[in-house]
Amino acid sequence: RRGPLWQGRFKAISVSDDQSFLQVSRYIHLNPLHSSHVRLEKLEEYPFSSYLDAIGRRDEKLCDHSRLRTLILSSKEYREFVAAGISESEGKFLEKLAIESPFVD
């Protein structure tokens, strides 16, 4: 097989603090809304993400969200955090963590 998954060295960046963890989590959960391959009105329509688990609408078998639960008090609070999107300053913060430049709303 060929492609980035099968060839070359995997690139990873360590997320070592809570603020970075929250920003990266939001960035990952927002990706389907900004993808040119997926057409969605809202994130809840996308079943191939752990977002539904993070907001308590699915059984959390896809990912362990225990760290997220310690940082965000409720599912409602996390939904609002994600829905707020990524500001320009948060986008610049994410660029420091990213291999590729993230989107900015």
URLIN-V130649 format. One record per residue. SS is DSSP state (2 for helix, 1 for strand, 0 for the rest). D_FIRST is the distance of its C-alpha to the first C-alpha in Angstrom with 2 decimals. Layout:
SS_D_FIRST ; SS_D_FIRST
//
This chain:
0_0.00 ; 0_3.78 ; 0_6.99 ; 0_9.87 ; 0_9.07 ; 0_6.45 ; 0_8.36 ; 0_12.10 ; 0_14.82 ; 0_15.42 ; 0_18.67 ; 0_21.39 ; 0_25.08 ; 0_27.78 ; 0_30.00 ; 0_33.22 ; 0_36.01 ; 2_36.96 ; 2_37.22 ; 2_33.69 ; 2_32.43 ; 2_34.29 ; 2_33.17 ; 2_29.46 ; 2_29.90 ; 2_31.63 ; 2_29.06 ; 2_26.21 ; 2_28.40 ; 2_29.40 ; 2_25.93 ; 2_25.90 ; 2_29.24 ; 2_28.02 ; 0_24.70 ; 0_24.77 ; 0_22.60 ; 0_25.14 ; 0_28.84 ; 0_31.04 ; 0_34.71 ; 0_34.46 ; 2_31.99 ; 2_33.38 ; 2_31.81 ; 0_28.21 ; 0_27.27 ; 0_23.78 ; 0_25.30 ; 0_27.54 ; 2_30.31 ; 2_32.10 ; 2_32.20 ; 2_33.50 ; 0_36.33 ; 0_37.26 ; 0_36.33 ; 0_33.83 ; 0_33.87 ; 0_31.78 ; 0_29.30 ; 0_26.29 ; 0_27.45 ; 0_30.38 ; 0_32.64 ; 2_35.40 ; 2_35.24 ; 2_35.40 ; 2_38.39 ; 2_40.23 ; 2_39.93 ; 0_40.56 ; 0_43.59 ; 0_42.71 ; 2_40.14 ; 2_42.36 ; 2_42.33 ; 2_38.50 ; 2_38.36 ; 2_40.86 ; 2_39.00 ; 2_35.76 ; 2_37.76 ; 0_39.50 ; 0_36.29 ; 0_35.54 ; 0_38.44 ; 2_38.24 ; 2_39.25 ; 2_36.70 ; 2_34.02 ; 2_35.13 ; 2_34.99 ; 2_31.39 ; 2_30.45 ; 2_31.47 ; 2_28.96 ; 0_26.06 ; 0_23.25 ; 0_23.56 ; 0_26.94 ; 0_27.75 ; 0_29.68 ; 0_33.42 ; 0_35.70
//
